[in-house]
Amino acid sequence: MTALLAIDQGTTSTRALIFDRDGNKLGSHQVELPQSFPHSGWVEHDALHIWSDVQACVKGALHAAALAASQITAIGITNQRETTVLWDRASGQPIAPAIVWQDRRTADFCAAHAGRSAWLASKTGLLLDPYFSATKIAWLLDHTPGAREKAEAGALAFGTIDAWLLWNLTGGSVHATDATNASRTALFNIHTQQWDDELLAFFKVPRSLLPKVRDCAADFGSSDAALFGHAIPIRGIAGDQQAALVGQACFTPGMAKSTYGTGCFVVLNTGSTCVASANRLLSTVAYRLGGKTTYALEGSIFVAGAAVQWLRDAVHLIKSAGETEALARSLEDSQGVYLVPAFTGLGAPYWDPQARGAILGLTRDTGLAHIVRAALESVAYQSRDLLEAMTADSLAPTELRVDGGMVINDWLTQFLADTLQTAVVRPRVTETTALGAAFLAGLGAGVYASLDELSALWAEERRFLPGMSASQARHAHEGWRAAVESVLHYAQPAARVRQA
C-alpha cells in the first residue's frame, strides 16, 4: 500500500495528513499555532514550538490512520513561506524568534531603498517589501547580539520553515530547501536558479547561511529513525501556495488557483515563460521538476481568514468561524459597509506596508451581521483586485480553482463567483496544500510517473457560477476601491507621524 505523509506547517496551525495513492485522506492531526505581536506590525513564531508541534502532529496522524512509520512511503513538506529562522549549526537552537511573513518591521529599510525595486524585480520577480525573507535575515543579523559575527564565521544557518523542519527531521544532516521557497527570499535569481551574489551583497547576507536548493520532488534525505520509530524518506518540498497549485493540478499555462487561509493567494501558471508584471504582481517559481522550471504570476493578500480570526479572538463578535455564513445570509447586502483588513499593511496590487485596517460606511443601523458580512466580502473584493491585475498582465483564467478552510462556506464561495464574474470551482479534496505536498513526495519516490497521473486524480466537487450581474459586481467593487483609497490616504500622514 502507498501512504504519503504531508507535513503542512501554516501560519496559524500545524497539520500532518496521510493520503493514499489516489489522494484519499487516511488520517490527520492538527494543532493551532500561537502568534506573538510584540510591537505594532511585528509578527513572530517560536520555531521550537513549531518543531514540537510537527512531531506531535506526525505521531497523531499515524495513530489516526492506524499506520506505523515503516508503512509510510515518503514525506512531503509544505510551509508558510518567507517566515525566517536563524539557528546555531552546532546546537540547533534558534538565535531569536522566527519573523513571520506578515511582519512589517523592515518597512523603513524598504522605503529607503525603493529605487532598487525594479532591479530586484528583474532578478527575483519580487518587490522590495518586508514580506520577503531577505530583509528579515538582515534585521536578525543586525539586532541579535553576536549574530553577524557568527554568520560570517559560518556558525549559523538560515531557513524558511521547510528548511528548519528538514534540518530537524534529519537530525541536522540536511540543510536544504526547494526552488519555490528559495524564490521567495529575494536572494534567489529565478532566471539562473541560483543564489545571487549581487543580492547577497545588497542585503548583506553571508552565503554561508544559505541552504542548498533542490527540485520540488527530490531526495531530501530521511527522517531520523528515533523520531517516529523508523526512518522515512523525505521526497517533496514546496511552499504552501505552490503546493496548492500542484494539489489543484494546475499544470497548464492559464490555469489558476486561489487558496483562502490566513491570507489569500492567487497563483496563475505561466508555463516556461516568466511574465514580468506591470501591475505589481509577483513573478515566481510555480514548481521545478527534473531541473525544468515552471513559472507563475502570484497575487498575495495578507489577510483573508485572519479577518474572521480577528472577529473571533480580538473583538469577540463571533464564537466560531462557522457562524459567519448564517450571519452573512441574514442580510440582503452589507448596506455600504466595507471592512478593509489591512492589519499588517496591504499586499498586491497596493503593496503599502504602512496601511492599517478600517471599517467604513457605519450608520446607526449597522449591526454585527453587517461587519461580519463585510469581512467576508473583503476576501472577494481583494480577489477581484488580483484577477484584474492578472488579466492586464497575462490572460484571464476561464475558471478559478479554490481551496483552503474558508471555501467550505458556500455563501462566500458563491459571492466570490459573483464578484469575480467567473466560475469558481471547489475540488473534492479542499486540503490541496497538503495534497500537493503528498503528490510531490510521490513524484520524488516514484509513486507517480508524470503530472498527467496527478491531473487524473483531481476531481470537482461543486462549481459556482455568477448569479449577480456584471454591473452590480462592478458597482460593489467600486465601493471597495473607494474604501481602500481612504485607508491609503490615512496611511500617508500616519506614516509621517510614526517616522517623526
N, C-alpha and C positions, 0 to 999 in steps of 0.2 A: 504494500500500500504506500502511496505517496502522501506525505504530510509535510506541508510547508509552513514554517513558523514566521510570522511577521511581527517585528517589534515596531510599534508606531508611537514615537515619543513626540507629543504635541505640546502646545503652549500651556494648556490648562489641564491636561491629563496624559497619562501614560497607559498604553494598552499593549497586550500581546494577543494575537489571534492565530489560530491554526486552521489552515484550509486544506482540502483535498485537491487532487489534480484538476478537478472540474470547477474549482472556485467555491465549493460549498464550505461553510464555516463549521468546523468540528468542535471548537471550544474557544473561549476567550476569557480574559480577565482585565479589568480596568480600575485605575485609581485616579482620583483628582490630584492635580499638582498645584500647590500654593504658589502665589507670586508675591514678590516684595516690591513695594513702591517707596523707596527711601526718600526721594525728592520728587518734585513736580517733573513729570516727563521721564522719570527713571523707572525701569522695569528690570528686575533681577530674579534669577533662579538659583537654587542651591544645587550644584552639579552632583554632589554626593547623594543628595536626596533623590535626584533623577536616577542615578545608577542603582540605588537601593530599590526604588520602585520598579525598575526594569526587571531586576531579579525576581521580585515578588510576583510580577505580572506573568513572567515566563512560567514560573512554577504553578501559578494559578491556572493558566491556560492549559498546561499539560494535565493538571488534575481534572479540569472541566472536560477535556477531550478523552480522558482515561487513556493517556498515552505516556510512554516513557521517553526520555530524551533520545534513547537509542533508536526510536521509531521515527524520529524527525529527519526528513531528507536533507533539508537545508534551512538556513535562517536568512531572511531579508530584513533590512533595517530601513526605516523611513523616519523623517525627523522634521521638527521645526527648523527652518533654515535661518542662516545669518546669526543665530544666537551663538555667542562666543565664549569659549572656555580656554583658559590658560592653566596648565598644570606642570608640576615639577616632574621631570622624567624619572628621577631616582625614587621619589616617594609615591608618585602617582596622585598626590594631593593637589587640588585646585589652589591657586595662589590668591583667588578672590572669587566673589560670587559671579556666576555667569551673567553676562549682559545680554538681555533678550532682544530679539529683532525689533520689537516695538519701541525700544529705548531711544530717547531723543537727546541724550546728554552731549553728543558731539555736534549739535546743530550749529554752534558758533564756528567751529572749525570748517564745516561745510560751507557756511555763508561766506567766510573769509576767503575761501579758495574757489568760489563759484566760477571764476574764469577758467578753471581747469575741467569743467564738467564735460564739455564737448570732447576734449582729449581723452578723458576717462571713458566716455561712452564709445569712442572709436575702438577701444581695446576690449572693453568688458561688456558693452551693451547696457550698462547700468548708469544711473545718475549719481552725482556726488551728494549723498544723503546719509544721515545717521543710520538708516535702515540696514546698511550692509556692514559686513564684518570688519573691514579694514580699519575704519576709524575707531571701532570698539577695541581692537587689538592695540592700536597706538595709545588709546586712553589708558588701558590697563598697564601698559608698559611704563607710561609716564606718571601714573598715580598710585602704583603699588611699590612700596619701598624695595629697592634692590632688583626689581623685575627686569629692567632694561639691561643691567649688567649680567644677570643670569641668562637672559635670552641671547645676548651677544656671545656668551660662553657656550651656548648650545645646551644649557641645562633645563630649558623649558620647552614645552610643546603647546601648539595651538590646535584647536579643532572646533568645527561646528559639532553639534550634538552627536551626529553619526560617528565622527572620528573619536570623540570622547567615549562613546559606548563601545566601539570596536576595540579601542585600547584596553578597556576593562574586560570585555568579553574574552579577549585573547591573552589576558594576563600580562598586558604591556608589551607583547611581542610584535604587534602590528600597529603602525601609525600610518593610516591611510584614509582617504576619502574617495568619493566618486566625482565625476566631471560635473554633475548637476550642482552638488553642494559647493564645489570649488568655484563654479561660475557665479556664485552669489557673494563671494568675499570681496570683490573689487580688486583682487590681486591676481586674477587668473585671466589670461588673454584667451577669449573664446574662439579666436581665429587660429591661433597657433596651438591651442590646447596645452599651454604651458604656464607655470607661474612666471610673471613678467618682472624683469629686473627694474625697469623704469617705474613700475607701480610700487614695487617694494621700496625703492628709494624715496618716492614721493611720500608714502605713508610712514616711512622709517620703521619698516617691519623686517627683522632679520630672516633670511631664507631658512636658517636652521630651525625655526619654529614650525615650518610647514609640513603637512603630511604628504605622502605620495598620492598621486591622482590616478585612479583606475577607471575602467569602464563601469557602467552601472550593473552589469552582470559579469562577475569576475571572481577570482579566488581571493577572498579576503581573510584566509586562514580559518581556524576553527575555534570554537569556544573552549575555554579551559574545562577539562573533564570534571574538575572538582566543583564547578558551579551547579550543574544540573544532573550530575551522575554519569555523564557520557559526553564526549567531545562531539559537537555538532558543526558541520561545515557552514561557513558564512559565505554566501554566494551572490548576494544582491544588496545594493545600497542606492537610494535616490532620495533627494529632498522631497518633502511631502507633496508639493504641487506637481512635480514631475512624476512621482509615483502614482498620483491620482490620474494623470494623463494616461499612463500605462494601464492602470486599472480600468479606465474607461475605454480602452482600446482605440484611442485617437491617434492612429498611426498614419493617416493620410493627410497631406497638406490641406488646410482649410477646415479640418475638424477641430472642435473646441470643447473644453470642459470648464466648469466653474465649481469650485469647492467652497462650501459655506460652513466654516468652522469658527474659530475665534475671529479670524479675518475672512476676507473673500478674495479668491484668486482666480482670474480668468486666464486660461492658457490656450493659445491658438497655435497649432502645429504649422510651421512654415517650411518643413522639409529640409533639404540640404542648403537652403538659402537663409542666410542670416539677415533678416529685414531690419534696417535701421529706422526706428520710429521717428516721425516728425511730430508726434503728439504725446510725447513724454511717457510712452510705454517703455517696457524693458525688452531688450533682445537678450535671450538667454538660451542655455542648452536644455533642450527637451529631454534627451537621453543620448548616451553614447554606447553603442553596442558593436562589438567586433572591430573597434577602432574607428567606426563611422559615426560622425556626429549629426544628429538631427536637432534643428533649432526651433525656437518658438518665440512668439510675442506674448508678453505677460502684462496684465494689469493687476496691481496689488492694492487691496483695500485693507486698511489696518483694523477696522472694527466692523464686524458683522454680528456673529453670535455673541461677541463680547458686549454688545449693546444690551442684549437680553440678560446676560450675566450681571450687567450693571443695574438693570431694573430690579433684579432679584436680590443681589448682595449689597449694593451700595445704598439704594434709595427704598428698597423693600416694597416696591409696588406690586410685585408678584411673589409667590412662594416657589413656583417651579416654571420652567420654560414651557411646559405643556399647557399652561393656562393661556398663553398668548394667542393661540389660534381662535379659541372661542371669543376672546375679547375683541380681536380684530373683526370677526364675523358679526359681532353685535352692532356694528356701525355700517351705514351705507358708504361713508367716506370719512376721511380724517378731518374734514371741515377746515382745511387750510393749515393744519398743524404739521410742522416739519421738525424732525429731530436730526440734527447734523452731529453724528457721533465722532467728532474729532478729538477724542480724549487724549490721543498721543500724536496729534497732527493729522494731516490729510495725505493720503497716498495718491496714486495715479487717478486722473491726469494732472492733479493740482500740485502735489509734492510741496506742501507747506508744513514744515516741522513745528512752526510756531502756532498754528491754528489750534483752537480748543473748541470743545463741544458746545452746542446751544440748542434750545428748543424755541422755535419761533411760531408766531400765529396764535398765541394763547388768548382766550377770551373767558368770560365768566362761565360759559357753557362747557369749557374744556374739562374733561374728566380723565380718570385712569385709562379708560379704553382708548381715548384719542392718543395719549402718549405712547401706550404700548403699540398701537397700530402704526404710529409714526416711526417707531423704532424698527419695526419690520419693513415698512415701506422704504426706509433709508437704504436697506440692503438692495432692493430692486433698483432704486434710483442710481446708486453708485455703480451697479452692474451695467446700467444703460450708459453711464458715462464711459465705462471701459469699452463696451461694444461699439459705441460711436467712434471712439478713437481708433479701435482696431480696424473698423471698416474704412476709415480715412487712410490708414497706413497700408493696409493689405487687401483684405476681402472680408465680406460679411459671411459668417458661418450660417449655413442653412438651418442648423439646429444647435442648441446648446445642451450638452450632457451635464447634468448636475449631480452633486453628491455632497456628503457632509451631514452633520447632525441636524442642521436646520431644515433640510429638504423633506423630512418626514412630515412637515407642516404643509398640508395640502393647500391651505389658503395662501401661504407665502409663495409656494411654487406656482400657483395659478397667477398670482399678482406679478410674479417675475415674467411669465409669458405675456401678460397684458402689457406690462411696462416696456419689455424688450421688443414686442411685436414680432416674436419669432417662436418657434416650437421649443419647448423646454422638456427634456426627456430625462426621466428618473430611471436608473437601472435597477435590475433585480437585486443586485448587491450594492447597497449605498456606502458600504465601508470600503470605498475604492482605493483610498490611500494605502491601507493595509494590504488590500488585494494586489495592488500594483507592486508592493514590496515582495509579496509572496511570488508573484509572476516572475519578477526579476531573479529571485533566488532560484526558481525553477528553470529559468533560461540558463543561469550560471551552472546549475547542477545537471543540465542535460535532460531535464524532465520534458521540456518543450523544445522543439527543433526550430521554431520560427515564430515571428509575430503573428502570422496568419492563424496559427493554432490558438493564440490568445484572443484574437478577434472573434473566432468561432465560439468562444466561451462567454462572450459578453451578451447580455440579454436585457431587453427593455421591460420595465415593469409598468410604467404609465407615461403617456405623452400628454402634455398640457399645451393646448392651443390658445392663441389670443382670443379673449372674449370682450375686449374693450376696443373701441375704435381708435384708429391711429391719431386722430385729432385729440381725443380725450387723453391718451397716453402722453402726447406731446405737451398738452397744457399742464398736466400734473408734473411732468418733468421740468417744465419751465419754472414752476413754483419752487421746485427743489433747487434749481440752479440759482435762483434769487436768494434762497436761504443760505446756500454755500457762499455766495458773494458777500452776504452780510457777515458771515464768520471770517472770511478772508480779510474784509475791511477792518474788522475789530482786531484781528491779529497783528496788523501793521503797527498801530500805536502801542499795543500791549507789548510787542517785542521790543520796541524802543525803551519802554519803561523798565523791562526786565534787564536790558543791557546796561542801562544807566545805574 
